[in-house]
Amino acid sequence: MNQYWPSAGGPAPTYPSLQGDLQVDVVVIGAGIVGLTAAELLRRGGKRVAVLEALRVGRQATGKSTAKITSQHGLTYRKLIDDLGEPRAADYAAANQAAIRRIEGFVKELAIDCAFEHKAAYLYGRAEESVPALEAEVEAALRLGLPASFTRELPLPFPVAGAIRFDGQAQFDPVRYLDGLAAAFAREGQLFENTRVTKVESGEPCRVETESGATVTADHVVVATQIPTVPDGMFFAKAYPFAHPMAAGRVDPARAPDGMFKSTDEPSHSFRVDRRNGETYLVAAGGTYKPGHTEEATELAEELERFLQEAFGIEEVAYRWTSEDFSPMDGLPFVGRASSGSPLLVATGFKAWGITNGTAAGAILSDLVLGCENSWAAVFDATRLRPAAGGPTFLKENLEVAGHFVKDRLFGSRSSEVELAPGQGAVFEVEGEKLAVSKDADGRLHALSAICSHLGCVVGWNSIDRSWDCPCHGSRFLEDGSVLTGPATTALERRELAPPGDE
């Protein structure tokens, strides 16, 4: 992987892995923006807190974003009002506006050097046909108290028909921000990296088991792993994975746009400027595809790079990676108790707006544990059931998962003749078994079972990140089979390939 963040600074702080059993009030699984926000607020609330991160602080979902701190979430508010009513839409808007203030408050209070700066956020359309929807979204946003306006003038090197502008928004380096938040938490809290959780047992107390065999007992467990790695609530069936190709390259400062931008066009483009070491970069996300759909991912990555070259003159893309998130069935994240009265708390379904939604989620989860009233908790309630708003999506997405399970197992793989160029990967049928086979830069083949260890779908090759991604529920695995992101908690099984010519 060659992702862009963190953009500057010295060596990243490191934290030990958990070596022995531990007892605390709250264990937080995941050191991204949800987990560390919740952990720091819980620590300030007097709780003994341990954070368990499977890999490194902030380098997973949070560190793969464009890092916009904004409540401008595409064409969101008109639909929320129509589907759920104005009061719930207003709560969503207020929670995300408060998240901007909370991030800025942490940055100032803790003196976090993370390139935080205020910028306007724009949602633009290049075709005149996009204008009515943009104007309707502005009207909806203003009804909810958001800082929205309509404009036809944008600081972009190409014409647009119109745009929504949100003032008072911001951007930052997300990894440096989380490094700063982690350092503040770790002064009194306990933070462990390279500590993968493999099992969570709900009870009094709860019991969390890790890959090394060490266990943590706690009264509450906050599962802040982007998609919950626990089966409670079956959120893998209520929030659906999608991904974007990501890219960053040097841009001429004279052509660098002032602000944060997202298009309504298909495929979409989302971008913003970042400056590091005297250079100006454009950080961008491309169109949406399902994880594991290799050809579509490649096409959208190529399309994104053409856009950067044609619109901004970026001849060389220096960084390429992919970002994955989950779309909730009714348009609102799931945040709260996994089930009624449960000591397990979850947060998922941020729909690519995880910086503010994740910060709001961390605050909601902290308040739930501390017994504090939170006026937004009801709208994000993870136990809700809104069939009118989410039923059709629930049915469509889960039928698609079932289709993947059947079709990919019966078809969708190459013959047993394993032929790959360095850097390539594909699923092959070898002696009746589907194998995920990749070839590294030195020409060595790596073979794994192609069956996802979560619920048995067939994974697909991600040539940008050199990972195996599951199209059904979004689990991702490194080339050696180890888990990159859940909901899977166990690696893909390794397989041996017979040398060419052997029988």
Secondary structure as GFF3:
##gff-version 3
##sequence-region A 1 503
A	DSSP	beta_strand	22	23	.	.	.	ID=ss1
A	DSSP	beta_strand	26	29	.	.	.	ID=ss2
A	DSSP	alpha_helix	33	44	.	.	.	ID=ss3
A	DSSP	beta_strand	49	52	.	.	.	ID=ss4
A	DSSP	three_ten_helix	62	64	.	.	.	ID=ss5
A	DSSP	beta_strand	68	69	.	.	.	ID=ss6
A	DSSP	alpha_helix	77	84	.	.	.	ID=ss7
A	DSSP	alpha_helix	86	110	.	.	.	ID=ss8
A	DSSP	beta_strand	117	125	.	.	.	ID=ss9
A	DSSP	three_ten_helix	128	130	.	.	.	ID=ss10
A	DSSP	alpha_helix	131	143	.	.	.	ID=ss11
A	DSSP	beta_strand	148	151	.	.	.	ID=ss12
A	DSSP	beta_strand	162	171	.	.	.	ID=ss13
A	DSSP	alpha_helix	174	186	.	.	.	ID=ss14
A	DSSP	beta_strand	190	192	.	.	.	ID=ss15
A	DSSP	beta_strand	197	201	.	.	.	ID=ss16
A	DSSP	beta_strand	206	210	.	.	.	ID=ss17
A	DSSP	beta_strand	215	218	.	.	.	ID=ss18
A	DSSP	beta_strand	220	223	.	.	.	ID=ss19
A	DSSP	three_ten_helix	235	237	.	.	.	ID=ss20
A	DSSP	beta_strand	239	250	.	.	.	ID=ss21
A	DSSP	three_ten_helix	253	255	.	.	.	ID=ss22
A	DSSP	beta_strand	260	263	.	.	.	ID=ss23
A	DSSP	beta_strand	270	276	.	.	.	ID=ss24
A	DSSP	beta_strand	279	285	.	.	.	ID=ss25
A	DSSP	alpha_helix	294	312	.	.	.	ID=ss26
A	DSSP	beta_strand	319	328	.	.	.	ID=ss27
A	DSSP	beta_strand	334	337	.	.	.	ID=ss28
A	DSSP	beta_strand	344	348	.	.	.	ID=ss29
A	DSSP	alpha_helix	354	370	.	.	.	ID=ss30
A	DSSP	alpha_helix	377	380	.	.	.	ID=ss31
A	DSSP	alpha_helix	387	410	.	.	.	ID=ss32
A	DSSP	beta_strand	425	430	.	.	.	ID=ss33
A	DSSP	beta_strand	433	439	.	.	.	ID=ss34
A	DSSP	beta_strand	445	449	.	.	.	ID=ss35
A	DSSP	beta_strand	460	462	.	.	.	ID=ss36
A	DSSP	beta_strand	467	469	.	.	.	ID=ss37
A	DSSP	beta_strand	476	478	.	.	.	ID=ss38
A	DSSP	beta_strand	483	485	.	.	.	ID=ss39
A	DSSP	beta_strand	494	495	.	.	.	ID=ss40
###
